Amino acid sequence: MGLFGRARGEVVHPLDGVDAVLADLDGVVYQGAGAIPHAVDALNRVAAEGLRVGYITNNASRTDAQVAGHLSEFGLAVAPEDVVTSPQAAMRVMRTLVEPGATVLVVGGVGLSSEVEKAGFVVTRSAEDAPAAVVQGFAPDVGWTQLAEAAFALHDPAVQWVATNTDWTIPVARGVAPGNGTLVSAVHTAVGRLPVVAGKPETTIFEVAAERFSAANAAFIGDRLDTDTMGAKRAGLRAIHVLTGIDRAKQLLAAPKDSRPDFILDDLRQLFEPYPVARTSKDGVETTVGSSVVSVRGQKVRVEKAGERQIDLLRAGCAAIWNSGMSIHVLDVDPALYS
């Protein structure tokens, strides 16, 4: 599984050698209006043990100060500078594409427009102002009018286009809703172009965080493989996946090579627990994690011993499948691994 840390017999520890811990928000720290059980206590413990804690979000609708205030309500000690947003990453990209002080058409809310202004650009909402670029991020009130203005501007090939992120969905209180990726796709359909993307899984947002927190060996905690884990791996960060959000056992077992985390946790308490290393039998058939054993014979993946903990069984199943070199689509996987 490409585990980091210093081996101690047959275990490692998720935070060994780490100088900063970066966390996604929805699905990691909170779900809807409430904090996820054990997340706040665990992150406060990380900070108490001397590690810098930062928060990374693709959601462009809120300012860093608004996010910090929200997290503080849960009992976390968070300042605005502890929060890295996709609009901040988008402005790093924008500075490489247009001249200082250029006019930028903003499709999004205050979380985006405030960062455009802080970066020294002039905000407009109309293509008639001849913007040098369009920046697009999610906000609940983005509609046809704003998307049309972006399309009008982008029909000029000289106008640059930056998207804060392209997440297809966004979790909200009532369920899963269309995310910025669907809105970007609407503009793409109209103009036949694709934007430069700044947020996860692209590396810019992680580079901003690493620089801000002076981190040489950061760990990133996420709940989505296609944005959090993939982005962390691309950026050279330690990838920790927690099973409190979007992607659960079935998605982990099927994870493509570029989206496989280094550590899999039930919840953030396990940041401080010894992490058992996967051991493979000499014939390569059986994989053992803790007291759980999974075998791969031909195309059949079977649970040989369920063991004492479901999380170790999942870890063993992931290691067995990932090390098999075979696509999940051709494997007959024991339902006990994901049900």
C-alpha positions as CSV (number, residue, x, y, z in Angstrom):
1,M,0.0,0.0,0.0
2,G,3.0,2.3,-0.1
3,L,2.8,3.0,3.6
4,F,4.9,5.9,5.0
5,G,6.4,6.1,8.4
6,R,9.0,4.1,10.4
7,A,8.2,0.4,10.6
8,R,7.9,-0.9,14.1
9,G,7.7,-4.6,13.7
10,E,4.5,-5.2,11.7
11,V,2.9,-1.8,12.3
12,V,3.5,1.8,11.3
13,H,1.8,4.9,12.6
14,P,-0.2,7.3,10.3
15,L,1.5,10.4,11.6
16,D,5.1,9.2,11.9
17,G,7.4,11.8,10.3
18,V,4.6,14.2,9.5
19,D,5.1,18.0,10.0
20,A,1.6,19.1,9.1
21,V,-1.9,17.6,8.9
22,L,-4.2,19.0,6.3
23,A,-7.9,18.1,6.3
24,D,-10.8,18.2,3.9
25,L,-14.0,19.5,5.5
26,D,-17.3,17.9,4.5
27,G,-17.1,14.2,5.2
28,V,-14.0,14.6,7.3
29,V,-14.7,17.3,9.9
30,Y,-18.5,17.7,9.5
31,Q,-21.5,16.3,7.8
32,G,-24.3,18.7,7.2
33,A,-24.8,20.9,10.3
34,G,-23.0,18.6,12.7
35,A,-19.4,17.6,13.5
36,I,-18.5,14.1,12.6
37,P,-18.0,12.0,15.8
38,H,-14.4,12.1,17.2
39,A,-13.1,14.4,14.4
40,V,-12.8,17.6,16.5
41,D,-11.2,15.8,19.4
42,A,-8.7,14.1,17.1
43,L,-7.7,17.3,15.3
44,N,-7.4,19.2,18.5
45,R,-5.1,16.4,19.7
46,V,-3.0,16.7,16.5
47,A,-2.5,20.4,17.2
48,A,-1.8,19.8,20.9
49,E,1.0,17.4,19.9
50,G,2.7,20.2,18.0
51,L,1.7,19.6,14.4
52,R,0.4,22.4,12.3
53,V,-3.2,21.7,11.3
54,G,-4.7,23.3,8.1
55,Y,-8.0,22.9,6.2
56,I,-8.4,22.6,2.5
57,T,-11.7,23.1,0.7
58,N,-12.8,23.0,-3.0
59,N,-16.0,24.8,-2.1
60,A,-15.7,28.4,-3.4
61,S,-18.9,29.8,-2.0
62,R,-17.4,30.9,1.4
63,T,-14.5,33.1,2.4
64,D,-11.6,31.7,4.5
65,A,-12.9,33.8,7.5
66,Q,-16.4,32.3,7.1
67,V,-15.0,28.7,7.0
68,A,-12.8,29.4,10.0
69,G,-15.8,30.8,12.0
70,H,-17.8,27.7,11.1
71,L,-15.0,25.3,12.3
72,S,-14.5,27.3,15.4
73,E,-18.2,26.7,16.3
74,F,-17.4,23.0,16.6
75,G,-14.6,23.7,19.1
76,L,-11.6,23.8,16.7
77,A,-9.0,26.6,17.1
78,V,-9.0,27.9,13.5
79,A,-7.9,31.3,12.1
80,P,-8.6,32.4,8.5
81,E,-5.0,31.8,7.6
82,D,-5.5,28.1,8.5
83,V,-7.9,27.7,5.7
84,V,-6.9,27.2,2.1
85,T,-9.7,27.6,-0.4
86,S,-9.9,26.8,-4.1
87,P,-10.4,30.5,-4.9
88,Q,-7.0,31.2,-3.4
89,A,-5.5,28.5,-5.5
90,A,-7.4,29.9,-8.6
91,M,-5.7,33.3,-8.0
92,R,-2.3,31.7,-8.0
93,V,-3.1,30.3,-11.4
94,M,-4.7,33.6,-12.6
95,R,-1.5,35.5,-11.8
96,T,0.3,33.4,-14.4
97,L,-2.2,34.0,-17.1
98,V,-3.1,37.7,-17.0
99,E,-1.5,41.1,-16.2
100,P,-1.7,42.6,-12.7
101,G,-4.8,44.6,-12.2
102,A,-6.7,43.0,-15.1
103,T,-10.4,42.8,-15.2
104,V,-11.8,39.3,-14.3
105,L,-15.4,38.2,-14.9
106,V,-16.4,36.3,-11.8
107,V,-19.0,33.5,-11.9
108,G,-19.6,32.7,-8.2
109,G,-20.1,34.1,-4.8
110,V,-18.3,36.2,-2.2
111,G,-15.8,33.4,-1.5
112,L,-14.5,33.9,-5.0
113,S,-15.0,37.6,-5.6
114,S,-13.2,38.5,-2.4
115,E,-10.1,36.6,-3.4
116,V,-10.2,38.1,-6.9
117,E,-10.2,41.6,-5.2
118,K,-7.5,40.6,-2.7
119,A,-5.3,39.5,-5.6
120,G,-5.5,43.0,-7.1
121,F,-7.8,42.2,-10.0
122,V,-10.9,44.2,-11.0
123,V,-14.2,42.3,-10.6
124,T,-16.9,42.4,-13.2
125,R,-20.0,40.4,-13.8
126,S,-20.5,41.4,-17.4
127,A,-18.8,40.2,-20.6
128,E,-19.4,43.7,-21.9
129,D,-16.6,45.0,-19.7
130,A,-14.0,43.2,-21.9
131,P,-12.6,41.0,-19.2
132,A,-9.1,39.4,-19.7
133,A,-10.3,36.3,-17.9
134,V,-13.2,34.4,-16.4
135,V,-13.0,32.6,-13.1
136,Q,-15.7,30.2,-12.2
137,G,-16.6,28.7,-8.8
138,F,-19.7,27.3,-7.1
139,A,-22.3,29.4,-5.3
140,P,-25.9,28.4,-4.7
141,D,-27.3,31.3,-6.6
142,V,-25.2,30.8,-9.8
143,G,-27.7,30.5,-12.7
144,W,-28.2,30.8,-16.4
145,T,-27.5,34.5,-16.5
146,Q,-24.0,34.2,-14.9
147,L,-23.2,31.1,-17.1
148,A,-24.3,33.0,-20.2
149,E,-22.0,36.0,-19.4
150,A,-19.1,33.5,-19.0
151,A,-19.9,32.0,-22.4
152,F,-20.2,35.4,-24.1
153,A,-16.7,36.3,-22.8
154,L,-15.1,33.0,-23.6
155,H,-16.1,33.0,-27.2
156,D,-13.0,35.2,-27.5
157,P,-10.1,32.8,-27.5
158,A,-7.8,35.4,-25.9
159,V,-9.9,35.4,-22.7
160,Q,-8.5,33.0,-20.1
161,W,-10.7,30.6,-18.1
162,V,-9.9,29.3,-14.6
163,A,-12.2,27.1,-12.6
164,T,-11.8,26.7,-8.9
165,N,-12.7,23.1,-9.1
166,T,-14.7,20.6,-11.2
167,D,-16.4,18.5,-8.5
168,W,-19.4,16.9,-10.1
169,T,-21.4,16.9,-6.8
170,I,-21.5,18.8,-3.6
171,P,-23.0,17.5,-0.3
172,V,-25.6,19.7,1.2
173,A,-28.1,19.3,4.1
174,R,-30.8,17.7,2.0
175,G,-28.4,15.3,0.1
176,V,-26.1,15.4,-2.8
177,A,-26.5,18.3,-5.3
178,P,-24.8,19.3,-8.6
179,G,-21.4,20.8,-8.0
180,N,-19.2,23.2,-9.9
181,G,-18.2,20.6,-12.4
182,T,-21.7,20.5,-13.7
183,L,-21.8,24.3,-14.1
184,V,-18.4,24.3,-15.8
185,S,-19.6,21.6,-18.1
186,A,-22.5,23.8,-19.1
187,V,-20.1,26.6,-20.2
188,H,-17.8,24.1,-21.9
189,T,-20.7,22.9,-23.9
190,A,-21.5,26.4,-25.1
191,V,-17.9,27.5,-25.9
192,G,-16.1,24.3,-26.8
193,R,-13.2,25.0,-24.4
194,L,-11.9,23.7,-21.1
195,P,-10.7,25.7,-18.1
196,V,-7.5,25.5,-16.2
197,V,-8.5,24.0,-12.8
198,A,-6.9,25.1,-9.5
199,G,-8.6,22.9,-6.8
200,K,-8.4,19.3,-5.9
201,P,-7.3,16.9,-7.5
202,E,-4.9,19.4,-9.2
203,T,-1.8,20.2,-7.3
204,T,-2.0,24.0,-7.1
205,I,-4.2,24.0,-4.0
206,F,-1.9,21.6,-2.2
207,E,1.2,23.7,-3.2
208,V,-0.5,26.8,-1.6
209,A,-1.1,24.8,1.6
210,A,2.4,23.4,1.8
211,E,4.0,26.8,1.4
212,R,1.6,28.5,3.8
213,F,2.3,25.9,6.5
214,S,6.0,25.4,5.7
215,A,5.3,21.7,5.3
216,A,7.9,19.4,3.9
217,N,6.1,16.2,4.7
218,A,2.4,16.9,5.1
219,A,-0.5,14.4,5.4
220,F,-3.8,15.0,3.8
221,I,-7.0,13.5,5.2
222,G,-9.9,13.1,2.8
223,D,-13.1,11.1,2.2
224,R,-13.2,11.2,-1.7
225,L,-10.8,9.2,-3.8
226,D,-11.2,11.2,-7.1
227,T,-10.4,14.5,-5.5
228,D,-8.8,14.1,-2.1
229,T,-6.6,11.0,-2.5
230,M,-5.8,11.6,-6.2
231,G,-4.8,15.2,-5.4
232,A,-2.7,14.3,-2.4
233,K,-0.8,11.6,-4.4
234,R,-0.2,13.9,-7.3
235,A,1.2,16.5,-4.9
236,G,3.4,14.0,-3.1
237,L,1.5,14.2,0.2
238,R,0.7,11.3,2.5
239,A,-2.9,10.3,1.7
240,I,-5.1,9.3,4.6
241,H,-8.7,8.2,3.8
242,V,-11.4,8.2,6.4
243,L,-14.6,6.3,6.0
244,T,-16.9,9.0,7.4
245,G,-17.8,10.6,4.1
246,I,-18.4,9.8,0.4
247,D,-16.3,6.9,-0.5
248,R,-16.6,3.7,1.5
249,A,-15.4,0.1,1.2
250,K,-16.7,-0.7,-2.3
251,Q,-15.1,2.4,-3.8
252,L,-11.8,1.7,-2.0
253,L,-11.6,-1.9,-3.2
254,A,-12.1,-0.6,-6.8
255,A,-9.7,2.4,-6.4
256,P,-7.5,3.0,-9.5
257,K,-3.8,3.1,-9.0
258,D,-3.6,6.9,-8.8
259,S,-6.3,7.1,-6.1
260,R,-5.2,4.6,-3.5
261,P,-4.6,6.0,-0.1
262,D,-1.6,5.2,2.1
263,F,-3.8,4.7,5.2
264,I,-7.5,3.8,5.6
265,L,-9.3,4.8,8.9
266,D,-12.7,4.2,10.3
267,D,-12.6,7.6,12.0
268,L,-9.9,10.1,13.1
269,R,-9.2,8.4,16.4
270,Q,-7.2,5.9,14.4
271,L,-4.7,8.6,13.5
272,F,-3.1,7.7,16.8
273,E,-3.4,3.9,16.7
274,P,-0.7,1.5,15.4
275,Y,-1.5,0.7,11.8
276,P,-0.9,-3.0,10.9
277,V,1.2,-3.6,7.7
278,A,-0.2,-5.9,5.1
279,R,1.8,-9.1,4.8
280,T,1.6,-11.4,1.7
281,S,2.2,-15.1,1.9
282,K,5.2,-16.6,0.0
283,D,3.0,-17.9,-2.8
284,G,1.4,-14.5,-3.1
285,V,-2.1,-15.9,-2.6
286,E,-3.0,-14.6,0.9
287,T,-2.8,-11.1,2.4
288,T,-3.0,-10.7,6.1
289,V,-3.7,-7.5,8.1
290,G,-4.0,-7.9,11.8
291,S,-6.1,-11.1,12.2
292,S,-7.8,-10.7,8.9
293,V,-6.8,-12.8,5.9
294,V,-7.9,-12.3,2.2
295,S,-7.0,-14.6,-0.7
296,V,-6.8,-14.0,-4.4
297,R,-6.9,-17.2,-6.4
298,G,-7.3,-16.6,-10.1
299,Q,-10.1,-14.1,-10.3
300,K,-11.7,-15.0,-7.0
301,V,-11.2,-12.7,-4.0
302,R,-12.2,-14.5,-0.8
303,V,-12.3,-13.8,2.9
304,E,-10.3,-16.6,4.6
305,K,-10.5,-15.1,8.1
306,A,-12.7,-12.2,8.9
307,G,-10.6,-11.3,11.9
308,E,-11.4,-9.2,14.9
309,R,-11.9,-5.8,13.1
310,Q,-13.8,-5.0,10.0
311,I,-11.4,-2.2,9.2
312,D,-8.5,-4.6,9.1
313,L,-10.5,-6.9,6.8
314,L,-11.0,-4.0,4.4
315,R,-7.3,-3.1,4.6
316,A,-6.4,-6.7,3.7
317,G,-8.9,-6.7,0.9
318,C,-7.6,-3.5,-0.6
319,A,-4.0,-4.7,-0.4
320,A,-4.8,-8.0,-1.9
321,I,-6.8,-6.5,-4.9
322,W,-4.4,-3.6,-5.5
323,N,-1.3,-5.9,-5.4
324,S,-3.0,-8.4,-7.8
325,G,-2.5,-6.2,-10.8
326,M,-6.0,-7.0,-12.0
327,S,-8.9,-4.6,-12.6
328,I,-11.8,-4.9,-10.1
329,H,-14.1,-5.4,-13.1
330,V,-12.7,-8.9,-13.8
331,L,-12.6,-10.0,-10.2
332,D,-15.2,-12.0,-8.3
333,V,-15.1,-10.2,-4.9
334,D,-16.5,-11.7,-1.7
335,P,-19.4,-9.4,-0.6
336,A,-18.2,-9.7,3.0
337,L,-15.4,-7.2,2.1
338,Y,-17.9,-4.4,1.3
339,S,-21.3,-5.2,2.8
